[in-house]
Amino acid sequence: MAFFVGIVDGKDDVWGVRVPDVRGCHGGGATADEAIQDAISALGEMAEEAQGITPRTQDEIARDPRVQFDAATESMVLLPIEKIAAGG
């Protein structure tokens, strides 16, 4: 099993998670936990797109200026994804 870094942000009843290494992969929910579970589900649905991507570490994500991670208002979580067997 591989893990991708997700970035969680939000407050009150609006939460979101984005996955910088998998373009277009994100989740949302009324709580942080719901948003994380939604992002894990989305990552599973996008498994083919994620195949062949080497997930970056939290430090690599934090240092990437294109990600625009704000440690004051956002948190990082590890999102699991099952590896796809060769050939599908």
ChimeraX commands (.cxc) that place a marker at each C-alpha (Angstrom):
marker #1 position 0.00,0.00,0.00 radius 0.5
marker #1 position 1.21,3.48,-0.85 radius 0.5
marker #1 position 0.37,6.75,0.87 radius 0.5
marker #1 position -0.15,10.16,-0.69 radius 0.5
marker #1 position 0.00,13.40,1.26 radius 0.5
marker #1 position -3.30,15.23,1.61 radius 0.5
marker #1 position -3.61,18.83,2.74 radius 0.5
marker #1 position -6.59,19.55,5.01 radius 0.5
marker #1 position -8.10,22.98,5.47 radius 0.5
marker #1 position -11.37,24.37,6.73 radius 0.5
marker #1 position -13.39,25.30,9.77 radius 0.5
marker #1 position -16.89,24.95,11.14 radius 0.5
marker #1 position -18.85,22.78,8.69 radius 0.5
marker #1 position -16.77,23.28,5.54 radius 0.5
marker #1 position -13.63,21.13,5.18 radius 0.5
marker #1 position -11.52,20.21,2.19 radius 0.5
marker #1 position -8.58,17.98,1.38 radius 0.5
marker #1 position -6.40,18.33,-1.71 radius 0.5
marker #1 position -3.84,15.82,-2.95 radius 0.5
marker #1 position -1.03,17.78,-4.62 radius 0.5
marker #1 position 0.57,14.76,-6.30 radius 0.5
marker #1 position -2.63,13.62,-8.07 radius 0.5
marker #1 position -4.07,16.36,-10.24 radius 0.5
marker #1 position -7.79,16.90,-9.64 radius 0.5
marker #1 position -7.94,14.69,-6.55 radius 0.5
marker #1 position -9.71,16.28,-3.60 radius 0.5
marker #1 position -12.36,15.60,-0.98 radius 0.5
marker #1 position -14.78,17.59,1.10 radius 0.5
marker #1 position -17.14,17.25,4.01 radius 0.5
marker #1 position -18.83,18.79,7.03 radius 0.5
marker #1 position -15.95,17.65,9.27 radius 0.5
marker #1 position -12.25,17.11,8.75 radius 0.5
marker #1 position -12.77,13.33,9.10 radius 0.5
marker #1 position -15.50,13.35,6.41 radius 0.5
marker #1 position -13.26,15.33,4.07 radius 0.5
marker #1 position -10.36,12.92,4.64 radius 0.5
marker #1 position -12.57,9.87,3.97 radius 0.5
marker #1 position -13.91,11.55,0.83 radius 0.5
marker #1 position -10.35,12.24,-0.37 radius 0.5
marker #1 position -9.38,8.59,0.26 radius 0.5
marker #1 position -12.40,7.50,-1.78 radius 0.5
marker #1 position -11.51,9.93,-4.58 radius 0.5
marker #1 position -7.92,8.68,-4.56 radius 0.5
marker #1 position -9.20,5.11,-4.92 radius 0.5
marker #1 position -11.37,6.16,-7.87 radius 0.5
marker #1 position -8.35,7.85,-9.45 radius 0.5
marker #1 position -6.04,4.88,-8.87 radius 0.5
marker #1 position -5.19,4.56,-12.56 radius 0.5
marker #1 position -4.17,8.23,-12.74 radius 0.5
marker #1 position -2.07,7.75,-9.58 radius 0.5
marker #1 position -0.34,4.66,-10.96 radius 0.5
marker #1 position 3.30,5.39,-11.67 radius 0.5
marker #1 position 3.36,8.52,-9.49 radius 0.5
marker #1 position 5.94,8.36,-6.72 radius 0.5
marker #1 position 4.29,10.04,-3.72 radius 0.5
marker #1 position 6.34,12.83,-2.20 radius 0.5
marker #1 position 7.05,13.16,1.50 radius 0.5
marker #1 position 5.42,15.77,3.70 radius 0.5
marker #1 position 8.69,17.73,3.74 radius 0.5
marker #1 position 8.91,17.71,-0.06 radius 0.5
marker #1 position 5.30,18.91,-0.33 radius 0.5
marker #1 position 5.87,21.67,2.25 radius 0.5
marker #1 position 8.97,22.96,0.42 radius 0.5
marker #1 position 7.27,23.04,-3.01 radius 0.5
marker #1 position 6.22,26.67,-3.65 radius 0.5
marker #1 position 3.67,25.48,-6.25 radius 0.5
marker #1 position 1.69,23.71,-3.51 radius 0.5
marker #1 position 1.27,26.87,-1.41 radius 0.5
marker #1 position 1.00,24.98,1.90 radius 0.5
marker #1 position 0.15,27.28,4.84 radius 0.5
marker #1 position 1.20,25.56,8.09 radius 0.5
marker #1 position -0.73,28.16,10.10 radius 0.5
marker #1 position -4.12,27.16,8.65 radius 0.5
marker #1 position -3.59,23.75,7.02 radius 0.5
marker #1 position -2.52,20.27,8.12 radius 0.5
marker #1 position -1.05,17.32,6.28 radius 0.5
marker #1 position -2.39,13.77,6.48 radius 0.5
marker #1 position -1.34,10.52,4.84 radius 0.5
marker #1 position -3.98,9.02,2.54 radius 0.5
marker #1 position -3.68,5.31,1.72 radius 0.5
marker #1 position -4.11,3.94,-1.79 radius 0.5
marker #1 position -3.89,0.32,-2.86 radius 0.5
marker #1 position -1.23,-0.25,-5.48 radius 0.5
marker #1 position -2.56,-1.40,-8.84 radius 0.5
marker #1 position -1.22,-4.67,-10.19 radius 0.5
marker #1 position 0.58,-4.41,-13.52 radius 0.5
marker #1 position -1.87,-4.70,-16.36 radius 0.5
marker #1 position -4.85,-3.34,-14.45 radius 0.5
marker link #1:1,2 radius 0.2
marker link #1:2,3 radius 0.2
marker link #1:3,4 radius 0.2
marker link #1:4,5 radius 0.2
marker link #1:5,6 radius 0.2
marker link #1:6,7 radius 0.2
marker link #1:7,8 radius 0.2
marker link #1:8,9 radius 0.2
marker link #1:9,10 radius 0.2
marker link #1:10,11 radius 0.2
marker link #1:11,12 radius 0.2
marker link #1:12,13 radius 0.2
marker link #1:13,14 radius 0.2
marker link #1:14,15 radius 0.2
marker link #1:15,16 radius 0.2
marker link #1:16,17 radius 0.2
marker link #1:17,18 radius 0.2
marker link #1:18,19 radius 0.2
marker link #1:19,20 radius 0.2
marker link #1:20,21 radius 0.2
marker link #1:21,22 radius 0.2
marker link #1:22,23 radius 0.2
marker link #1:23,24 radius 0.2
marker link #1:24,25 radius 0.2
marker link #1:25,26 radius 0.2
marker link #1:26,27 radius 0.2
marker link #1:27,28 radius 0.2
marker link #1:28,29 radius 0.2
marker link #1:29,30 radius 0.2
marker link #1:30,31 radius 0.2
marker link #1:31,32 radius 0.2
marker link #1:32,33 radius 0.2
marker link #1:33,34 radius 0.2
marker link #1:34,35 radius 0.2
marker link #1:35,36 radius 0.2
marker link #1:36,37 radius 0.2
marker link #1:37,38 radius 0.2
marker link #1:38,39 radius 0.2
marker link #1:39,40 radius 0.2
marker link #1:40,41 radius 0.2
marker link #1:41,42 radius 0.2
marker link #1:42,43 radius 0.2
marker link #1:43,44 radius 0.2
marker link #1:44,45 radius 0.2
marker link #1:45,46 radius 0.2
marker link #1:46,47 radius 0.2
marker link #1:47,48 radius 0.2
marker link #1:48,49 radius 0.2
marker link #1:49,50 radius 0.2
marker link #1:50,51 radius 0.2
marker link #1:51,52 radius 0.2
marker link #1:52,53 radius 0.2
marker link #1:53,54 radius 0.2
marker link #1:54,55 radius 0.2
marker link #1:55,56 radius 0.2
marker link #1:56,57 radius 0.2
marker link #1:57,58 radius 0.2
marker link #1:58,59 radius 0.2
marker link #1:59,60 radius 0.2
marker link #1:60,61 radius 0.2
marker link #1:61,62 radius 0.2
marker link #1:62,63 radius 0.2
marker link #1:63,64 radius 0.2
marker link #1:64,65 radius 0.2
marker link #1:65,66 radius 0.2
marker link #1:66,67 radius 0.2
marker link #1:67,68 radius 0.2
marker link #1:68,69 radius 0.2
marker link #1:69,70 radius 0.2
marker link #1:70,71 radius 0.2
marker link #1:71,72 radius 0.2
marker link #1:72,73 radius 0.2
marker link #1:73,74 radius 0.2
marker link #1:74,75 radius 0.2
marker link #1:75,76 radius 0.2
marker link #1:76,77 radius 0.2
marker link #1:77,78 radius 0.2
marker link #1:78,79 radius 0.2
marker link #1:79,80 radius 0.2
marker link #1:80,81 radius 0.2
marker link #1:81,82 radius 0.2
marker link #1:82,83 radius 0.2
marker link #1:83,84 radius 0.2
marker link #1:84,85 radius 0.2
marker link #1:85,86 radius 0.2
marker link #1:86,87 radius 0.2
marker link #1:87,88 radius 0.2
view
